Amino acid sequence: MRVVAVACSLVLTLLAVIVGMGKVQRLPASLQVRDQARITPTLWTVSGWIELAAAAALVVGIFVSLEMAVVGAGVLFVSYLALAVRQLTTKQAIPSVVPALALSVLSAITVASIVASG
């Protein structure tokens, strides 16, 4: 089970770094998501930094402290789920909500696999 936890953690970390850097670097695709969800630029940038910190906690935690890994994956879960809910409340088309929902599901699976392996 530990292999599954490490694999999920590494995949989630990679995706979180990509998404977080897109927010921090203000990439056009990221800004489009932000604008469609009607999120302020400051909050979008802060959420990017939070995702990067959670990704770092996830990687360090998987090798040092499982509690830290659970916190990192949990923060990512809440972040992605909040984005999905925001997208749904702004009446966006379902296909535009799928990435945030998929990332929140991956985060939940990661938390579950870490807890099960620990």
N, C-alpha and C positions, 0 to 999 in steps of 0.2 A: 504494500500500500504506500510505502514511502516513495517509491518510484513515481507513482501517479501524482502524489502531492508535489514532488519536485518538478515534474513535467508540467503540471497545471500552473504552478507558480512561475516557472520560467516563461511559459507562453503568455500568461497574464501580465507579467512584468514587461515583456517586449511590447505588447499591445498598449499598455499603460504609458510607457515611455514615448511611443509613437504619438498617441493621442495627446498626452500632456505637452510634448514638445510642439505639436501643432498649435495648441492653444497659446503657449508662451511665445512662440515665434510668430504668431498671428498669420498662419498660412491661410490662403484664400478659402480653401474648402472648410477649414475650421471656422472662419469668420462667417461663412454662409450658414453653417449649423447654428452658430450663436445668434445671428440675426433672425433666423426663422423661429428660433425658440424664444426670442425677445429677452435675451439675457444681457445684462450690462457688460461693457468691455472689461471693467475692473474685476467683476465677479468671475468672468470667463478666464482671465489671466490667473487669478488666485486659484481657481479650481484646477488649472493646469499645473501650477506649482504643487498643489496638494496631491495630485495624481503622481507627480514625479517623486514626491517624498514617500507616498504610500508604496510605490514600486521599489524604492530603495529599501524600505522597511521589510517588504516582502522578500527580497533577495537576501538581505542580511539575516532576516528571521529564519528562513528555511535552513540556513547553515549554522546559526547561533542559538536562536531562541524561537521555538514554535509559537509562543504567545505573540511575539513581534510579527511573525508572518501572518497570523490570524488577524491581527489589527490592521496590517497593511492591506490584506485582501478584503477585509470588512469595510475599510474606508473606501476602497475602489467600488465595492458592491453598492454602498450607499450613494456614492457620487454618480455612478452610471444609472442606477435606478431613479435617482432624482432627475437626471437629464431626461430619461424616458418619460417620466410622469409629466415633466414640463412640456415636452414635445407633444404629448397627448392632450394636455390641457390647452395648448395653443392650436389645437385641431389640425395638426400636421398629418399628412398621409401616412398610413401604417408602414410602407416601405422605408420611410425616412426615420422611423422609430426603431426599426429592427437592429441596427448596429448597437445602440445603447442597451437594448434589451438583451442582446446576445452577450455583450460584455458583462452585464449584471449577472446573467446566468453563469458565465464562466467564473466570475468572482465567487458566486455562491458555491459552485462545485469545488473551487479551490479551497475555500474555507472548510467545507465538509471533508475534503480529502486530507487536509492538514490535521484537522481534529481527529479523524479516524486513524491517522498514522502515528499520532502522538501519544 
